[in-house]
């Protein structure tokens, strides 16, 4: 495992040349990223069972670090993310999304553009898979698919019942389509108590076992891709199941508080500066909606490591107003190191991340796949 020198350092996040950075800024601590990848690979019996989601980092450099650790399979949610993975020569890429409209043709274009990468996608209905079959035949390609199964999140997918069985058998008969398994995302399960989380995860997965047994009785061997970061420890204990955590690589305040049994470290922060002192006890910083994800409540957006007592009272596009208390010590220009509640959408707000090594800035990692289009 990567040795992180500042594991016990309460000021691990401080940057000695912070005066060089414009704010708001996304900063990534590369040694902590490597540590998190090492923790991930140590939590499973076979690295070939890992298929991490790249939605958290969206950058080539993080993909390269994963591949250097022996990870060869990846998961993504947009054509741009899949395109970037093709650029990285990732061997196996699942687009964990059902391509419809022009995105179906774009997906076919990726298959032709990056022959070194095995692309696959999700389907959950007959109309979509027939459409993909037509595109595959027209372009003389094969489109590999997984059936997206709904085990309780009620966002996408088909219920694991007889309709799913029939859809699987239909896919096996359609020209240009190669069906190889099922995708089971249980993102609705985020109980902080691991025992309760495990019970909920196992209850949801029991329906998958029934369906997979039914398919195997027909002589079908299938791959099952299950879970995200919260249920990763549960699915990692199942033999042969592929696991696809994503947030692990950067971690965030929300997961740090909720899933204490996992040994990942915060590895990405949003830096801001105090820009105004509008009233007694109030400060304003330059971390607005455009710098940190604002989908959670006002008190669950960002936690300041070097000023934990600050509480937000207002948040707009370019500003965050915080209650610092009467007689506070903050001054205009002070730097604040913010740990986002939810890192994934926060990263997507930034064109690049400044890399920090040994408290000093080094290179930049471009957030390539925050765009809707890379090449195709």
C-alpha positions in Angstrom: 0.0 0.0 0.0 1.1 3.6 -0.7 2.7 5.2 2.3 1.0 8.5 3.0 3.4 10.5 5.1 0.8 12.9 6.5 -1.8 10.3 7.6 -1.7 11.5 11.2 -1.0 15.1 10.3 -3.9 17.3 11.2 -2.7 19.9 8.7 -2.2 17.4 5.8 -4.2 19.6 3.5 -2.1 22.8 3.8 -0.4 24.1 0.7 2.9 26.0 1.1 2.6 27.8 -2.2 -1.1 28.5 -2.0 -0.6 32.1 -2.9 0.0 31.0 -6.5 -3.5 29.5 -6.7 -6.5 31.4 -8.0 -9.8 30.5 -6.3 -12.1 28.8 -6.3 -9.9 25.8 -7.2 -10.2 22.1 -7.1 -7.1 20.5 -5.6 -6.2 16.8 -5.6 -3.7 15.2 -3.3 -2.1 12.5 -5.5 -0.5 10.4 -2.8 -3.9 10.1 -1.1 -5.4 9.1 -4.5 -2.8 6.3 -4.8 -3.5 5.3 -1.2 -7.2 5.0 -1.9 -6.6 2.8 -5.0 -4.3 0.6 -2.9 -7.0 0.3 -0.2 -9.6 -0.6 -2.9 -7.5 -3.4 -4.4 -6.7 -4.8 -0.9 -10.4 -5.1 -0.2 -11.1 -7.7 -2.8 -9.7 -11.1 -3.6 -9.1 -10.5 -7.3 -8.4 -7.2 -9.0 -10.1 -8.5 -12.1 -13.4 -8.2 -10.2 -13.0 -4.4 -9.9 -14.8 -2.1 -12.4 -14.5 1.3 -10.8 -16.8 4.1 -12.0 -14.9 7.2 -13.3 -17.7 9.7 -12.7 -15.9 11.0 -9.6 -12.6 12.1 -11.2 -13.3 12.3 -15.0 -9.6 12.5 -15.8 -7.0 10.5 -17.7 -4.4 10.6 -14.9 -6.7 8.9 -12.4 -7.5 6.2 -15.0 -3.7 5.7 -15.6 -3.2 5.2 -11.8 -5.9 2.6 -11.7 -4.5 0.8 -14.7 -1.0 0.8 -13.1 -2.6 -0.9 -10.1 -3.9 -3.7 -12.3 -7.4 -2.5 -12.9 -8.5 -3.1 -16.5 -12.3 -2.7 -16.3 -14.1 0.6 -16.0 -17.6 1.9 -15.7 -18.9 5.3 -16.8 -22.2 7.2 -17.4 -21.6 9.4 -20.4 -20.4 9.1 -24.0 -17.7 11.6 -23.2 -16.5 9.5 -20.3 -16.5 6.4 -22.5 -14.6 8.4 -25.2 -11.9 9.4 -22.7 -11.5 5.8 -21.5 -11.1 4.8 -25.2 -8.3 7.4 -25.5 -6.7 5.9 -22.4 -6.8 2.4 -24.1 -8.8 1.0 -21.2 -9.4 -2.7 -22.2 -13.0 -3.0 -21.0 -15.5 -0.1 -20.6 -19.2 -0.3 -19.6 -21.4 2.6 -20.4 -23.7 2.3 -17.4 -26.4 4.1 -19.2 -28.9 3.2 -21.9 -28.0 5.0 -25.1 -31.0 6.5 -26.9 -31.4 8.9 -29.8 -28.2 10.3 -31.3 -26.2 8.8 -28.3 -26.8 5.3 -29.7 -25.0 6.3 -32.9 -22.3 8.0 -30.9 -21.8 4.8 -28.9 -21.5 2.8 -32.1 -18.9 5.3 -33.3 -16.8 4.6 -30.2 -16.8 0.9 -30.9 -15.4 1.6 -34.4 -13.0 4.3 -33.2 -11.3 2.3 -30.4 -11.0 -1.3 -31.4 -8.6 -2.0 -28.6 -11.4 -1.3 -26.1 -14.3 -3.7 -25.4 -17.3 -1.4 -25.0 -20.6 -2.4 -23.6 -23.8 -0.6 -22.5 -27.0 -1.1 -20.6 -30.5 -1.9 -21.9 -33.8 -2.3 -20.1 -36.5 -2.7 -22.8 -37.2 -4.4 -26.1 -37.4 -1.2 -28.1 -33.9 0.0 -27.2 -32.2 -3.4 -27.8 -34.0 -3.7 -31.2 -32.8 -0.2 -32.1 -29.2 -1.1 -31.1 -29.5 -4.3 -33.1 -30.4 -2.3 -36.2 -27.4 0.1 -35.7 -25.1 -2.8 -35.2 -26.2 -4.6 -38.4 -26.0 -1.3 -40.3 -22.4 -0.6 -39.2 -21.3 -4.3 -39.3 -20.3 -4.2 -35.6 -21.3 -6.1 -32.5 -22.8 -4.3 -29.5 -22.3 -5.9 -26.2 -25.0 -5.3 -23.6 -26.0 -5.9 -20.0 -29.6 -5.8 -18.8 -30.0 -3.1 -16.2 -31.9 -4.5 -13.2 -34.0 -2.4 -10.8 -33.5 -3.7 -7.3 -35.1 -0.8 -5.5 -33.6 2.5 -6.6 -36.4 3.0 -9.1 -34.4 5.2 -11.4 -33.7 2.9 -14.4 -33.8 -0.8 -15.1 -36.3 -3.6 -15.3 -37.6 -5.6 -12.3 -35.8 -9.0 -11.8 -38.9 -11.0 -12.9 -40.1 -13.0 -15.8 -40.0 -10.0 -18.1 -36.3 -9.6 -17.4 -35.8 -13.3 -18.2 -37.7 -12.9 -21.5 -35.7 -9.7 -22.4 -32.4 -11.6 -21.8 -33.5 -14.4 -24.1 -34.6 -11.9 -26.8 -31.2 -10.2 -26.7 -29.5 -13.6 -27.2 -31.4 -14.0 -30.4 -31.0 -10.6 -32.0 -28.4 -10.0 -34.7 -25.5 -7.7 -33.8 -26.2 -8.0 -30.1 -24.1 -9.9 -27.6 -25.6 -10.1 -24.1 -23.2 -11.1 -21.4 -24.8 -10.2 -18.1 -26.7 -8.0 -15.7 -26.0 -4.6 -14.1 -27.4 -4.2 -10.5 -27.0 -0.7 -9.0 -28.2 -0.5 -5.4 -27.5 3.2 -4.9 -30.6 3.6 -2.7 -28.8 1.6 0.0 -26.7 4.0 2.1 -27.4 3.0 5.7 -24.4 4.1 7.8 -24.6 1.0 10.0 -22.7 -1.7 8.1 -24.8 -4.6 9.6 -28.0 -2.9 8.5 -26.5 -2.0 5.1 -25.4 -5.6 4.6 -28.9 -6.9 5.4 -30.5 -4.5 3.0 -28.0 -5.3 0.3 -28.4 -9.0 0.7 -32.2 -8.7 0.6 -32.1 -6.8 -2.7 -29.5 -9.1 -4.2 -31.6 -12.2 -3.4 -33.9 -11.4 -6.3 -30.9 -11.3 -8.6 -29.8 -14.8 -7.4 -33.2 -16.2 -8.4 -33.1 -14.7 -11.9 -29.5 -15.7 -12.5 -30.3 -19.3 -11.4 -33.1 -19.3 -13.9 -30.8 -18.1 -16.7 -28.0 -20.6 -15.7 -30.6 -23.4 -15.9 -30.8 -22.6 -19.6 -27.0 -23.1 -19.9 -26.3 -19.3 -19.9 -23.2 -18.1 -18.1 -23.4 -14.4 -17.2 -21.5 -11.6 -15.6 -23.1 -9.7 -12.8 -21.9 -6.1 -12.0 -23.2 -4.9 -8.7 -23.2 -2.0 -6.3 -21.3 1.3 -5.8 -19.1 2.5 -3.0 -21.5 2.1 0.0 -22.3 -1.6 -0.8 -18.8 -2.4 -2.1 -17.7 -4.3 1.1 -20.8 -6.5 0.8 -20.5 -7.3 -2.8 -16.7 -7.8 -2.6 -17.4 -10.8 -0.4 -19.5 -12.5 -3.0 -17.5 -14.8 -5.3 -17.1 -13.7 -9.0 -19.3 -10.6 -8.8 -17.8 -7.5 -10.4 -17.8 -4.4 -8.2 -18.0 -0.8 -9.3 -17.3 1.8 -6.6 -16.5 5.3 -7.7 -16.3 7.9 -4.9 -13.6 5.9 -3.2 -10.9 7.5 -5.3 -11.3 11.1 -3.9 -13.8 10.4 -1.0 -15.8 13.2 0.5 -17.3 14.5 3.7 -20.6 12.7 3.3 -19.0 9.2 2.8 -16.4 9.9 5.4 -19.2 10.4 8.0 -21.4 7.6 6.8 -19.1 4.7 5.9 -16.4 4.8 8.6 -15.6 1.1 8.1 -13.9 1.9 4.8 -10.3 3.1 4.9 -10.4 5.7 2.2 -9.0 9.2 2.7 -10.3 12.6 1.5 -8.1 13.3 -1.5 -9.7 16.3 -3.2 -10.7 19.7 -1.8 -12.3 23.0 -3.0 -10.1 26.0 -2.1 -11.7 29.4 -1.6 -10.8 32.8 -0.1 -12.6 35.2 2.1 -13.7 38.0 -0.2 -15.8 40.2 2.1 -16.8 40.8 5.7 -20.4 42.0 5.1 -21.6 42.3 8.7 -20.6 41.5 12.3 -20.1 37.8 12.5 -20.4 37.1 8.8 -17.9 36.4 6.1 -18.3 35.8 2.4 -16.1 33.3 0.4 -15.8 32.7 -3.4 -17.2 29.2 -3.3 -20.6 29.6 -5.1 -22.9 27.1 -6.8 -20.4 27.0 -9.7 -17.6 25.7 -7.4 -19.2 23.2 -5.1 -22.3 20.9 -5.6 -25.4 22.5 -4.3 -27.9 19.6 -4.5 -27.9 19.0 -0.7 -29.2 21.3 2.0 -27.3 24.5 2.8 -25.6 22.9 5.8 -24.6 19.8 3.8 -22.5 21.2 1.0 -19.0 21.8 2.3 -17.0 21.4 5.5 -14.0 23.7 6.1 -11.0 21.7 7.5 -9.2 24.8 8.8 -12.4 26.5 10.0 -14.8 23.8 11.2 -17.0 26.2 13.2 -18.1 28.1 10.1 -21.8 27.6 9.2 -23.3 28.7 5.9 -26.3 31.0 5.9 -26.6 31.8 2.2 -25.3 30.4 -1.1 -25.5 31.7 -4.6 -23.7 31.4 -8.0 -20.4 33.0 -7.0 -20.8 33.5 -3.2 -21.2 31.6 0.1 -22.0 33.6 3.2 -20.9 32.0 6.5 -21.6 32.7 10.1 -18.2 33.0 11.8 -19.4 34.4 15.1 -18.9 37.8 16.7 -15.2 38.6 17.2 -14.0 36.1 14.7 -10.4 36.2 13.4 -11.1 35.8 9.6 -9.8 38.5 7.3 -10.3 39.2 3.6 -7.9 37.1 1.6 -7.8 34.2 4.1 -7.7 30.7 2.4 -10.2 28.1 3.3 -9.8 24.4 2.6 -13.2 22.9 1.9 -14.1 19.2 1.9 -17.3 18.8 -0.2 -20.2 16.9 1.1 -20.5 15.3 -2.4 -17.3 15.3 -4.4 -18.5 13.8 -7.8 -20.7 16.8 -9.0 -18.2 19.2 -7.4 -15.4 17.9 -9.6 -17.6 18.3 -12.6 -17.8 22.0 -12.0 -14.0 22.5 -12.6 -12.1 22.3 -15.9 -9.0 21.0 -14.1 -7.5 20.0 -10.7 -4.3 21.3 -9.3 -2.2 18.4 -8.0 -0.6 18.7 -4.6 2.4 16.6 -3.5 4.1 17.1 -0.2 2.2 20.3 0.5 3.3 21.8 -2.8 1.5 22.3 -6.1 2.8 20.4 -9.1 0.9 19.5 -12.3 -2.7 19.9 -13.4 -5.2 17.1 -14.2 -7.7 18.2 -16.8 -11.3 17.2 -16.0 -11.6 16.0 -19.6 -14.9 14.2 -19.3 -16.9 17.0 -17.6 -17.6 18.0 -21.2 -20.6 16.4 -23.0 -18.3 15.7 -26.0 -14.7 14.8 -26.2 -14.3 13.4 -29.8 -17.5 11.7 -30.7 
